[in-house]
């Protein structure tokens, strides 16, 4: 669908640090998993920014074709 952001799925293999009662206190993950998580967060932030920008431009009445022509002129 136009304007729809495809969600990128990630598979994390985290380990939890628990106390003697079994309550979770923290999370352990290797650096590759951490990098995957950071990349996913960045991807989602970028997707949200793009969605917002497209909505704002649409509200202003600027079409994609008009925007591309404007870019070529610069």
JOWOVEN-V837374 format. One record per run of one state. SS is the DSSP state (A for helix, B for strand, O for the rest). FROM is the first residue (numbers start at 1). LEN is the number of residues. If there is no record, write none. Layout:
SS FROM LEN
SS FROM LEN
This chain:
O 1 14
B 15 4
O 19 5
B 24 5
O 29 2
A 31 30
O 61 3
A 64 10
O 74 1
